[in-house]
Amino acid sequence: MKKAKIIISGLLFVFAIILLAFFPESMMDSVGKVPLGTFIAWFAVLFYAMFWYYFFPERMDSKFFRILKRLKNTHFILAILWGFFSALLAGNWQFSFQNRQIQFKFWIIFTGFLVVTPLLVLVIFGIRRLICIDK
């Protein structure tokens, strides 16, 4: 079941990225006052977080795994809140940061953090497994 969740969340993430990359004109269509692209980007961030959430192990027999579990839970919650946080920073649901350079930089840092953190954890996890610390 876990493999299926990993595959489905990974495929949904790739599908969302393909929609954003190859159909940018349709992303401007609105659902109410919110552009479709906003929902697709939000789902891409969420499916990315889901992929990593299911990908990392659940074991909690060491301090490392307890920290990993806390980190992946926090990462998933931040991904859920990403759209609201982005709209709050931009002041609109289009994520248009006109005359808001500081908010835009903070948004880039926050989004980058959501993207890079699982990759850093994967590298640390891989290094840890290579040197075989408390298997």
N, C-alpha and C positions, 0 to 999 in steps of 0.2 A: 504493500500500500504506500509506503514511504517513497519508493522509486516512482510510482505513478504520480504522486504529488510533486516530486522534483521535476519530472518530465513535463507535466501539464503546466506548472508555473513557469518553467523555462520556455516552453512553446508560446504561452500567452505573452510573456515578456518580448520574445522575438517578434511575434505578430504585432504587438503595439508599436515596436520600433519600426517595423516595416511600414505600418500605416503612417507614422509620423514622417518617415523619410521619403516614401514614394507617392503619397497623396496629400501634400501640404495644402493644396487649395481647398480640399474638403474639410480640413481641420478648422477653417474659419467659420463653418456653419455653426449656428448656435442652438443650444438646448436651453431655452429660456434666455437668460442674459449671459450664460457661460458658453464660450466656444467649445466645440467638440474636441479640439486639440488639447484643451486643458484637461478634460476627462481622460483622454488617451494617454497624455504624459503622466498624469497621476496614476493611472492603472499600470503604466510601464514601471514607475518607481515601486509601486506596491507589489507587482509580480516579481520584480527583481529581488525585493526584500523577502518575499515568500520563497523564492528559489533557494536563497541562502539559508533561510530559516530551516527549511526541510533538509538541505544539503548537509549542514553541520550535525555532528552526532549529538545524541541526547544524554549520553553517559554523564554521571555527576559524581564519580568516585574520586576525583582529585580537585584541588583548588583551581587548576587550569580550566577544567570543564564547568565548574560552577561559575567562573568568570565568563566563560564562553556562553553559557546559557543566559546569564544576565545581559550580556552584550547583544545577543541575537534577539532577545525579547525587546530590549530598548530600541534596537534598530528597526524592528517590525512596527513598533508603536510610532516611531518618528516617521516612517514611511506612510503610515495611515494619516498622520497629521500634516504631511508635506503640502498638500493642496491648500489646506486652511492657512498654514503658516505662509505659504507663497502669496496667497491672496491678501493676507494681512500686511505683508511687507510691500507688495506692489500697490495696494490700495484698490485693486480691481481683480476680477476673475480672469481677465485676459493676460495677466502677468506682464503687463506693460509698465516698465519702470521708468517712465518719462520724468526727468528732473529728480530722480531718486538714486543717485550713484551709490551712496552708502548702503541703502537697502538692497540694491542690486548686487553689490559685492558680498554682502552678508548672505544673500540668497544663493549665490554661486558657491560660497564656502559651505553652506548647509547642504546643498545638493551634491557637491563634490564629496563631502563627508559621507553622505548616504551611499554614494557609488563606490568610494575607495575603501571604506572601512571593512566590508566583507573580504575584499581582495587582500588587504593587509592581514586580516585574521587567517585567511587561507595560507598565506606565506608563512606566518608564524606557526601555524598548525603543522605545515609541511616540514619546516625546520625542526620543530619539536619531535616529529615522528622520525626524522632522519637521525637525530642524536639520541633517540629512545629514552627520553626522560619519563620516568614513572608511568610506564604503559599501564 
